[in-house]
């Protein structure tokens, strides 16, 4: 698989003397089961011995190199200065970094020019996104409640997204250690933090919908990215230990995981289309003047038109669906269909 660009374990071949191994065990004592004898003798992480007496063994991946850049004088001393106060963050995480440069990189925005020691968080965010996606998926799949495929999809969508990651970043105070020099980003972050504090850090996307168009509140992508970049940093710092990452993140996400697993949230787009299969129609995305966001409109025939804003089509479409559901439920226009739908759901699980 290495020719595909996938990292594989180091492979070593060694010659094994079969006749010498056979002397170690008496076939009569094991019932003559040679295959069982060979399997019991086979080292962990190795393949069966071939007819030629060759055994393939696999080693371990080489530990990643430190992200600390060394083009400045005394980089270790500068790193110690830059990390002042970050011991509080490590206590929050309940994880002590072996290489502090990983933590500095995870908390550094591209705009933070004072950090000349590491790259910004974007590469770690890319890695952490994949790590968390896998770990949360594995946990949901192994849940003793044995969720259905549809419920697994809805659960993963509810637990792996920028809104919940940004909310958890603020809830656990990780944003206080985020380093950036972008006034615009600082304003958006502070506004989001204020909303979270006013709502007692409730993980509920309803809080981010202001009015029918949901244009007034933006969930900062950078805060969700930081939640992922820290996961990537812990993964590399712990010598690529998925279990170590999960120990840290399950502590931070346990309440939300249990909350959603007990009552599985449904995708608002799917819910709207199930309740209004013939009348709900989504528009194509319309780019806004700021060039960073798009607007999507959903029209529910005879009941209203609702708009959603997002960084991409998927988020904008989801926001539009949430706005439609919120307003239609508020006006009682979905009451009859909701009662019928809930009854169907009840009998389905009996």
Secondary structure, DSSP 8 states (H G I E B T S, - for coil): -GGGT-----EEEEE--HHHHHTTS-GGGGTT-HHHHHHHHS-TTB----TTSEEEEE------------SSTTHHHHHHHHTTTHHHHHHHHT---SSHHHHHHHTB-TT-TT--SS--THHHHHHHHHHHHHHHHHHHHH-TT---HHHHHHHHHHHSSHHHHHHHHHHTTGGGG-B---HHHHHHHHHHHHHHHHTTT---GGGG--TTTT-S----HHHHHHHHHHHHHHHHHTTS-HHHHHHHHHHHHHHHHHHHHHS----HHHHHHHHSTTTEEE---EE-TTSS-EEEEEEETTTEEEEEEESSHHHHHHHHHHHHHHHHHHTTSSHHHHHHHHHHHHHHT-
